[in-house]
Amino acid sequence: QVQLVESGGGLVQTGGSLRLSCAASSSIFSYDAVAWYRQNPGKQRELVAIIRGGGDTNYADSVKGRFTISRGNAKNTVYLQMNSLKPEDTAVYYCNYNRVFWGQGTQVTVSS
């Protein structure tokens, strides 16, 4: 069983930055895809960014050029650097490993 713990969310003003972290219970993140999703109440969870085992990445069009997903050196942490934040980025952000395992989520709120 893989456990994922997100951290780094919070309240920030428009144009600000946050870095989310996703820590796994073991050094597994180099083997398969790790993704960040986000969700607002009453809406579907949407894919924000993904990093695959080989290191290639993809982003939702809405965050391209502003968000960066990366792995930590310890192979059990993945980051989401979020810059130039907008109010529409407000959501609960979830970490996902291998399309199966989910973290508990971390709230990101961007004030206008």
C-alpha positions as CSV (number, residue, x, y, z in Angstrom):
1,Q,0.0,0.0,0.0
2,V,1.3,3.4,-1.0
3,Q,0.6,6.4,1.2
4,L,0.8,9.9,-0.3
5,V,0.8,13.1,1.8
6,E,0.4,16.5,0.2
7,S,1.6,19.8,1.7
8,G,2.3,23.4,0.8
9,G,-1.2,24.7,0.1
10,G,-2.5,27.9,1.5
11,L,-3.8,31.4,0.8
12,V,-2.0,33.6,-1.6
13,Q,-2.8,36.7,-3.6
14,T,-3.2,36.9,-7.4
15,G,0.2,36.7,-9.0
16,G,1.8,34.9,-6.1
17,S,3.5,31.5,-5.9
18,L,3.2,28.3,-4.0
19,R,5.1,25.0,-4.0
20,L,3.1,21.9,-3.3
21,S,4.9,18.7,-2.2
22,C,3.7,15.1,-2.4
23,A,5.6,12.7,-0.3
24,A,5.3,8.9,-0.7
25,S,5.7,6.3,1.9
26,S,8.5,4.7,-0.2
27,S,10.9,5.6,-3.0
28,I,8.6,4.7,-5.8
29,F,8.2,7.9,-7.8
30,S,10.9,7.1,-10.3
31,Y,9.0,4.0,-11.6
32,D,5.6,5.3,-12.8
33,A,3.6,8.4,-13.4
34,V,2.9,10.9,-10.7
35,A,0.2,13.5,-11.3
36,W,-1.4,16.5,-9.7
37,Y,-5.1,16.9,-10.0
38,R,-7.4,19.6,-8.6
39,Q,-11.0,19.8,-7.8
40,N,-13.7,22.3,-6.7
41,P,-17.0,21.4,-5.1
42,G,-19.5,20.1,-7.6
43,K,-16.9,19.8,-10.4
44,Q,-14.9,17.0,-11.8
45,R,-11.4,16.4,-10.7
46,E,-9.1,17.7,-13.5
47,L,-5.5,16.8,-14.4
48,V,-3.1,19.6,-13.8
49,A,0.3,18.1,-14.5
50,I,1.9,14.7,-14.8
51,I,5.5,13.4,-14.7
52,R,6.2,10.0,-16.1
53,G,8.8,7.4,-15.1
54,G,11.1,8.6,-17.9
55,G,10.8,12.2,-16.8
56,D,8.6,13.6,-19.6
57,T,5.9,15.9,-18.4
58,N,2.5,17.3,-19.6
59,Y,0.4,20.1,-18.4
60,A,-3.2,21.3,-18.6
61,D,-3.4,24.2,-21.1
62,S,-4.7,26.4,-18.3
63,V,-1.4,26.1,-16.3
64,K,1.2,25.8,-19.1
65,G,4.0,28.2,-18.6
66,R,3.0,28.9,-15.0
67,F,3.3,25.5,-13.2
68,T,6.2,23.1,-13.1
69,I,6.1,19.5,-11.9
70,S,9.4,17.9,-10.8
71,R,10.8,15.1,-8.8
72,G,12.9,15.5,-5.7
73,N,16.3,13.8,-5.4
74,A,15.1,11.3,-2.8
75,K,12.7,9.7,-5.3
76,N,9.8,9.8,-2.9
77,T,8.8,13.4,-3.4
78,V,7.2,15.2,-6.3
79,Y,6.7,19.0,-6.4
80,L,4.3,21.3,-8.1
81,Q,5.7,24.8,-8.4
82,M,2.9,27.2,-9.1
83,N,3.7,30.8,-10.2
84,S,1.5,33.6,-11.4
85,L,-1.4,32.2,-9.6
86,K,-4.9,33.2,-10.5
87,P,-8.2,33.1,-8.6
88,E,-9.3,30.3,-11.0
89,D,-6.5,28.1,-9.7
90,T,-8.3,27.9,-6.3
91,A,-9.1,24.3,-5.6
92,V,-8.1,21.3,-3.5
93,Y,-5.0,19.8,-5.1
94,Y,-4.4,16.0,-5.0
95,C,-1.4,13.9,-5.7
96,N,-1.9,10.7,-7.6
97,Y,0.5,7.8,-8.2
98,N,0.1,5.3,-11.0
99,R,-3.6,6.3,-11.4
100,V,-4.4,4.2,-8.3
101,F,-3.2,5.9,-5.1
102,W,-4.4,9.3,-3.9
103,G,-3.4,11.7,-1.2
104,Q,-5.8,13.5,1.1
105,G,-5.5,16.8,-0.8
106,T,-4.3,20.3,0.1
107,Q,-6.3,23.5,-0.3
108,V,-5.0,26.3,-2.5
109,T,-6.9,29.6,-2.4
110,V,-5.9,32.5,-4.6
111,S,-7.5,35.8,-3.6
112,S,-8.2,38.5,-6.1
